[in-house]
Every structure is written in structure tokens, then in C-alpha cells.
């Protein structure tokens, strides 16, 4: 079998896994939230979420909004030519739309014409990186609109520091309320430029819940933001409680001395992602 076919089949299975089951870190976070939720309404909502996942049995999509398909590809230097990847992933998305099935979500932004197969210009979207070794690592994020619509961006005052970031994020979570289907995961991108900060915010959502940033100052910010967000009382599905967010992940980039861009990308409780590593010889390692 050609490597293109192997990657295509692997990608279809990644979309199936992401649509029908949650990564272990997300499941653990949801179960812990259910155990420690203090509000009756919040506990009821978390119980319903967990029951919904169990009833699906890893066979049917967890949510009617199966999202758009966003891929992160890290190509090992020894993997070989990967120029086939975008066309192969496009074929895989078309197959998965029919086989999983996935709801056709991809439309032209102005005419709103639906392609009916989740593909179109720049969709699926692939973010590229280069790594060591001879493997292709693919990570899929299935991003739904309810959470994506709660994205935010601001150019804060360069003198604001961590205090300004915390105010911006917590104010945004309060204004969003129940719209992103809490409990959420909040991705925060700090620095770089306007576009870089938003990319960082989304990429932060790929890091498992509870795995804090390697830098102490960023890890401290993540912990303080999570504590502050859960003090808002918004709770599961916005009905009140102590679990408004399951986690906060932040990433940063150096920026211009006169700039302080900060972006927020929100993920709902159905934090769907999957990762596979494919060797140049065609062997597949399922990571998540």
C-alpha cells in the first residue's frame, strides 16, 4: 500500500476517534468535575454529559456539531516527500464525512454555499511544522462553532502584564456565559503579533488538561486564570456551579516592545482531538 493511502486511512480513523470519544485527560477532568461539583444543577449537567458519552459507546458522534477539521502536521526530516498531505487529507475528510458520519459544516463564508463534504478552500486546514526522525505526526482538532464563536482578541497596554491578561480573559468568560457549552478549556495566546497570538491560543488547546506550561510564570498564570474562571459561578452549561472551566492552557511568543497582543480560543467540554504517528515504512502509532 502506498504511503498516501496509509495516511488517508489513518486520518479517517483519527476523525472517527475524535468524533466518537474523548481523550483520556478530558474524560478524567470531566469525571473529577462531577465528583467535586458543589451545585446541584451543575452536578446534574455533568452527569448528563457523562451519560451521553457512555450511551454513545465510542460508536456515534458525541455532539451533533462534529466541527471543521483542523490538522497539525509535524513532518520528520527523514520522512520524505510530504507534498501529498493536503490532497490526501482532503480525500480523508470526504470519506469521514460519509463513513463516520460527520455533519457537513464547511460553507463559503459569503455565499454560505455548503460543499456537503466538509472540504473547500483552505479546508481542511493544515498547520505545518518540521521535526526530527522519520515519522509524520498528525494531530486533528475537530472544532465546533459554539466554542469557536467565543474567540476573542485584544491589543492590551504593554504595561498591563499578567494582571491585564487575567482581566481580559475572565471578563470574556463572564460575557460568553453559557454560549460555549461549559465546562470549557480556555486557550490563551500571548505576544507575537495579532495572527500569531490567535494561532498560539488554538495550539494551546492541544496540550492535555493538567499539563502546565514549562515556564513557571506561565504555569502560574494558567493556575490563577483557572481559579478565577471557576469563581465566576457560571458552572456547567451556564446553570451555576464551581466548574466553569476544566483547564486553562497558555502559550506565548516574544513581541514588539510597543505591542501586547492577547488572544482567546475556547473549547467546549467535547474537546475532540486525536493524534497518530506514521512512519515512512507505513507503520502507525495511535497516540490519542
VENRA-V705589 format. One record per residue. N is the residue number from 1. D_CENTER is the distance of its C-alpha to the mean C-alpha in whole Angstrom. Layout:
N_D_CENTER, N_D_CENTER
This chain:
1_31, 2_30, 3_27, 4_26, 5_26, 6_25, 7_21, 8_21, 9_22, 10_19, 11_17, 12_18, 13_18, 14_14, 15_13, 16_16, 17_14, 18_11, 19_13, 20_15, 21_14, 22_12, 23_11, 24_14, 25_13, 26_11, 27_15, 28_17, 29_15, 30_16, 31_19, 32_20, 33_19, 34_21, 35_24, 36_24, 37_24, 38_27, 39_27, 40_28, 41_26, 42_23, 43_24, 44_25, 45_22, 46_20, 47_22, 48_22, 49_18, 50_19, 51_22, 52_20, 53_18, 54_21, 55_23, 56_21, 57_22, 58_19, 59_21, 60_20, 61_16, 62_15, 63_15, 64_17, 65_14, 66_12, 67_10, 68_11, 69_11, 70_9, 71_11, 72_11, 73_15, 74_17, 75_20, 76_23, 77_26, 78_28, 79_26, 80_28, 81_28, 82_24, 83_25, 84_25, 85_21, 86_20, 87_23, 88_22, 89_18, 90_20, 91_22, 92_20, 93_18, 94_21, 95_22, 96_19, 97_19, 98_23, 99_23, 100_20, 101_20, 102_17, 103_18, 104_19, 105_17, 106_17, 107_20, 108_22, 109_21, 110_25, 111_27, 112_24, 113_25, 114_23, 115_23, 116_23, 117_21, 118_18, 119_19, 120_21, 121_21, 122_18, 123_16, 124_15, 125_14, 126_14, 127_13, 128_16, 129_18, 130_21, 131_21, 132_24, 133_26, 134_26, 135_23, 136_20, 137_17, 138_14, 139_10, 140_9, 141_5, 142_7, 143_6, 144_9, 145_12, 146_12, 147_10, 148_9, 149_13, 150_13, 151_12, 152_15, 153_17, 154_20, 155_23, 156_24, 157_28, 158_28, 159_30, 160_27, 161_26, 162_23, 163_25, 164_24, 165_20, 166_21, 167_23, 168_20, 169_17, 170_19, 171_21, 172_18, 173_17, 174_20, 175_21, 176_17, 177_19, 178_18, 179_16, 180_13, 181_14, 182_14, 183_14, 184_10, 185_8, 186_9, 187_8, 188_12, 189_13, 190_17, 191_20, 192_20, 193_21, 194_19, 195_17, 196_16, 197_15, 198_13, 199_11, 200_11, 201_9, 202_6, 203_7, 204_8, 205_5, 206_6, 207_9, 208_10, 209_11, 210_15, 211_15, 212_16, 213_16, 214_20, 215_21, 216_23, 217_23, 218_19, 219_19, 220_21, 221_20, 222_16, 223_19, 224_21, 225_18, 226_17, 227_21, 228_21, 229_18, 230_20, 231_23, 232_23, 233_23, 234_21, 235_20, 236_18, 237_18, 238_20, 239_23, 240_24, 241_23, 242_22, 243_19, 244_17, 245_14, 246_13, 247_12, 248_12, 249_11, 250_13, 251_14, 252_17, 253_19, 254_23, 255_24, 256_27, 257_30, 258_30, 259_26, 260_24, 261_20, 262_18, 263_14, 264_12, 265_8, 266_8, 267_6, 268_9, 269_10, 270_9, 271_6, 272_7, 273_7, 274_10, 275_12, 276_16, 277_19, 278_21, 279_25, 280_27, 281_29, 282_27, 283_26, 284_23, 285_21, 286_18, 287_16, 288_13
